[in-house]
């Protein structure tokens, strides 16, 4: 059966992300830790630039990563294999321990230290990261599901981000005196799913990576090769990650001789399951967390002659672009 859906799935062991409020060059930093046979073991660090939202990437020697999955923000500015002086990111039952030190492409020393472990087990949740809200030119519908997600707690050891010897202020959540959290997000066992990447690929509606799965369903199901010339069909679709529904929308298809033109649009917002009270509040007060999928639409073509493949492109339809999140957090 030929379908208009292609799924890729990947995973990383841990992630930590922070917005920078006052650094003149960078507005955000993220650390990713890998530890598996496919990618190797080590750190990927990246910083987004305040002026144009482009991103500089730094990966430890020996890591094997696909650059195509990192077209976020304003796009890739540089991709650098970099020796780190220190590189550590570990999520424990009672918090996160992260430290990194390296030199960026302009010769600035970048130092990050976060440790909120206090012996108290954390209650964590699953969260869909709003990273795709800030992508200017999407190359796929990028779905980042963060399992064991939490915010860094206020403890006796304050987090520190230093750029070129200068301390960078971090974004803040309103009401910090009540909830006692820093706006530093972290998670273990992160699943990354790409729906319909913009390079021709063989269609597939299910993908697995280790013990993680992603699946797309069309209702009603359709075999594009069985459509008569000139016929049109439509229905609904949705995608699940590890069994949890993430988003969906409307699909429509029309055959034109030996190819079928397909649209995926009217995307649904993300509706989270049960969340701790703070995460529920944040994802409600800052609409971008739930609504960003509604700003995406896809148009593509499936040729019926020769091997099956899906070719198309996502576009942003307007609305939320991540700025509401930055306004709410002062970053």
C-alpha positions in Angstrom: 0.0 0.0 0.0 1.4 3.4 -1.0 0.7 6.2 1.6 1.6 9.9 1.7 3.4 9.6 5.1 7.1 9.1 5.9 8.3 8.9 9.5 11.9 9.0 10.9 12.6 8.4 14.6 15.7 9.0 16.7 16.5 9.3 20.4 19.0 10.8 22.8 19.8 9.9 26.3 19.4 13.3 27.9 18.8 17.0 27.2 19.2 20.3 29.0 18.0 23.7 27.6 18.1 27.3 28.8 17.2 30.7 27.4 19.7 33.5 27.9 18.1 36.9 28.8 21.0 39.4 28.4 23.9 37.9 26.4 24.6 40.2 23.5 25.4 37.3 21.1 23.4 34.2 22.2 19.8 33.8 23.3 19.8 30.1 24.1 22.0 27.1 24.9 21.2 23.4 24.7 23.1 20.3 25.7 22.4 16.9 24.4 23.9 13.6 25.6 24.2 10.5 23.5 25.1 7.0 24.6 24.2 4.3 22.1 25.7 2.2 19.3 24.3 4.3 16.5 25.5 7.8 17.7 28.3 6.9 20.1 28.9 8.4 23.5 29.3 12.1 24.1 28.0 15.7 24.0 26.4 17.9 21.4 26.1 21.5 22.5 24.5 24.3 20.5 23.9 28.0 20.9 21.3 30.1 19.0 22.3 33.6 18.0 20.1 36.6 19.1 20.5 38.6 15.9 19.3 36.1 13.3 18.3 33.0 15.3 20.9 30.9 13.4 22.6 28.1 15.4 26.2 27.0 16.0 26.6 23.3 16.8 29.6 21.7 18.7 29.9 18.0 18.9 32.5 15.9 20.6 34.9 13.9 18.3 33.5 10.4 17.6 29.8 11.3 17.7 27.9 10.2 14.6 25.0 12.6 14.1 22.8 13.5 11.0 22.9 17.2 10.5 19.6 17.1 8.6 17.7 16.7 11.9 19.1 20.0 13.3 17.6 22.6 11.0 16.0 24.6 13.8 15.6 28.4 14.5 17.0 30.4 11.6 19.0 27.5 10.3 22.6 26.1 10.8 25.3 28.8 11.0 28.2 26.3 11.7 28.7 22.7 12.5 31.9 22.0 14.5 33.7 18.9 15.7 35.1 20.3 19.0 37.2 19.0 21.8 35.4 19.8 25.1 37.4 20.5 28.3 34.5 19.2 30.3 31.3 17.4 29.0 28.8 15.8 31.4 25.0 15.5 31.5 23.3 13.0 33.7 19.7 12.9 34.9 19.4 11.3 38.4 16.3 10.4 40.4 16.8 13.6 42.5 17.8 16.1 39.8 20.2 16.8 37.0 24.0 17.2 36.9 25.5 19.0 33.9 28.8 20.7 33.2 30.3 21.7 29.9 33.3 23.9 28.9 34.5 24.6 25.3 35.5 27.4 23.0 33.1 28.7 20.4 33.8 29.5 16.7 34.7 33.1 17.6 37.1 32.2 20.4 34.7 32.7 23.4 34.9 30.3 26.3 31.5 28.8 27.0 30.9 27.4 30.5 27.7 25.8 31.8 27.2 24.4 35.2 23.8 23.1 36.6 23.4 20.8 39.6 20.1 20.7 41.5 20.4 17.3 43.1 19.2 17.3 46.7 18.3 13.8 47.6 14.5 14.2 47.0 13.1 12.1 44.1 11.4 14.1 41.4 8.0 13.7 39.9 8.4 14.1 36.2 6.1 14.1 33.1 6.1 13.8 29.3 6.2 17.1 27.4 6.2 18.0 23.7 9.0 20.5 23.3 8.0 23.7 21.5 11.3 23.8 19.5 9.4 23.7 16.2 7.6 27.0 17.1 10.8 28.9 16.3 11.8 27.1 13.1 11.7 29.6 10.2 12.2 27.2 7.3 11.0 23.7 8.4 12.5 20.7 6.7 10.0 18.3 8.4 7.3 18.4 11.1 9.8 18.0 14.0 8.2 16.4 17.1 10.4 16.2 20.2 8.8 14.2 23.0 10.6 14.7 26.3 10.1 11.8 28.7 11.0 12.3 32.3 10.8 16.1 31.8 11.4 18.6 34.7 12.5 22.1 35.5 15.7 22.7 37.5 14.9 23.3 41.2 16.1 26.3 43.3 18.8 24.8 45.6 21.9 26.0 47.4 23.8 25.6 44.1 22.6 28.2 41.6 23.0 27.4 37.9 25.6 29.3 35.9 26.1 30.1 32.3 29.2 32.1 31.4 30.1 33.4 27.9 33.6 34.8 27.4 34.0 35.2 31.1 30.7 37.1 31.6 27.7 35.6 33.5 24.6 35.4 31.4 21.2 36.0 33.0 18.6 33.3 32.4 15.0 33.6 31.4 12.5 33.3 34.3 9.1 31.9 34.9 6.7 34.3 36.6 6.1 33.4 40.3 9.5 31.9 41.0 9.2 32.6 44.7 6.2 30.2 44.8 7.2 27.4 42.5 11.0 27.6 43.2 12.0 26.6 39.7 14.6 27.9 37.3 13.7 28.2 33.6 16.1 25.4 32.7 14.4 22.4 31.2 15.8 18.9 31.2 14.7 15.4 30.3 15.9 11.9 30.0 15.1 9.5 27.1 14.1 12.1 24.5 12.4 10.9 21.3 12.8 12.9 18.1 10.3 12.2 15.3 10.3 13.8 11.8 7.1 13.6 9.8 7.5 13.9 6.0 11.1 15.3 5.8 11.6 17.3 2.6 13.9 14.8 0.8 12.4 12.0 -1.2 12.0 8.9 0.9 10.2 5.6 0.8 6.8 6.0 2.6 6.4 4.4 6.0 3.7 4.9 8.6 5.6 3.4 11.6 9.1 3.6 12.9 10.9 2.3 16.0 14.2 3.2 17.8 15.1 1.0 20.7 12.0 0.8 22.9 10.4 3.9 21.4 7.9 3.9 18.6 6.1 6.4 16.3 3.0 5.7 14.2 0.9 7.7 11.8 -2.7 6.7 10.9 -4.9 7.9 8.1 -8.7 7.6 8.6 -10.0 6.2 6.3 -6.8 4.5 5.2 -5.9 4.9 1.5 -3.8 3.2 -1.1 -2.8 6.0 -3.5 -2.0 3.5 -6.3 -5.7 2.4 -6.2 -7.1 5.9 -6.9 -8.6 6.4 -10.4 -7.1 9.2 -12.5 -8.8 12.5 -11.5 -10.2 11.0 -8.3 -10.1 13.0 -5.0 -10.2 11.7 -1.4 -9.8 13.2 2.0 -10.0 12.3 5.7 -8.2 12.7 9.0 -4.7 11.7 10.2 -2.9 11.7 13.5 0.6 10.7 14.8 1.4 9.0 18.1 4.8 8.8 19.9 5.1 5.9 22.4 1.4 5.5 22.2 0.5 9.1 23.1 -1.3 11.2 20.5 0.8 14.2 19.6 -1.0 16.0 16.7 -3.0 15.3 13.6 -5.2 17.1 11.0 -6.8 16.8 7.7 -5.5 15.0 4.7 -6.6 15.3 1.1 -5.3 13.6 -2.1 -6.0 14.0 -5.8 -4.6 11.9 -8.6 -3.2 13.5 -11.7 -2.2 10.8 -14.2 0.9 9.1 -12.7 1.2 11.1 -9.5 -0.9 12.1 -6.6 -0.9 15.5 -5.0 -1.4 15.4 -1.2 -2.0 18.1 1.5 -1.7 17.7 5.2 -3.2 20.7 6.9 -5.6 22.0 9.6 -3.2 20.6 12.2 -4.4 20.1 15.8 -2.8 21.6 18.8 -1.0 19.3 21.3 -3.2 18.2 24.1 -1.1 16.9 27.0 -2.1 14.2 29.4 -1.8 14.6 33.2 0.9 17.1 34.2 2.2 18.4 37.5 0.5 21.7 38.4 3.4 23.9 37.4 3.8 22.4 33.9 0.1 22.4 33.4 0.1 26.2 34.3 3.0 27.0 32.0 1.6 25.1 29.0 -1.7 26.9 29.5 -0.5 30.5 30.1 2.1 30.3 27.3 0.0 29.2 24.3 2.9 28.3 22.1 3.4 25.0 24.0 0.1 23.6 22.8 -0.7 25.6 19.6 2.5 25.5 17.6 1.5 22.5 15.4 -1.5 24.5 14.1 1.0 26.8 12.3 2.3 24.0 10.0 0.9 22.7 6.7 2.4 20.3 4.0 2.0 19.9 0.3 3.7 17.0 -1.5 3.6 14.6 -4.4 3.7 10.8 -4.6 4.7 9.4 -8.0 2.9 6.2 -8.9 5.4 5.1 -11.6 8.6 3.4 -10.3 9.6 2.9 -6.6 7.3 4.6 -4.1 8.5 7.8 -2.6 7.2 10.9 -0.9 8.4 14.4 -1.9 7.1 17.6 -0.5 7.6 20.6 1.8 6.3 22.0 5.0 5.5 25.7 5.4 4.6 27.9 8.3 1.1 29.3 8.1 1.5 32.3 10.5 0.5 32.8 14.1 2.8 31.6 16.9 6.5 31.8 16.2 8.0 31.4 19.6 8.0 35.1 20.5 5.1 34.8 22.9 7.2 32.3 24.9 10.2 34.7 25.0 8.0 37.6 26.1 6.6 35.6 28.9 10.0 34.5 30.2 11.9 37.7 29.6 14.4 36.0 27.3 
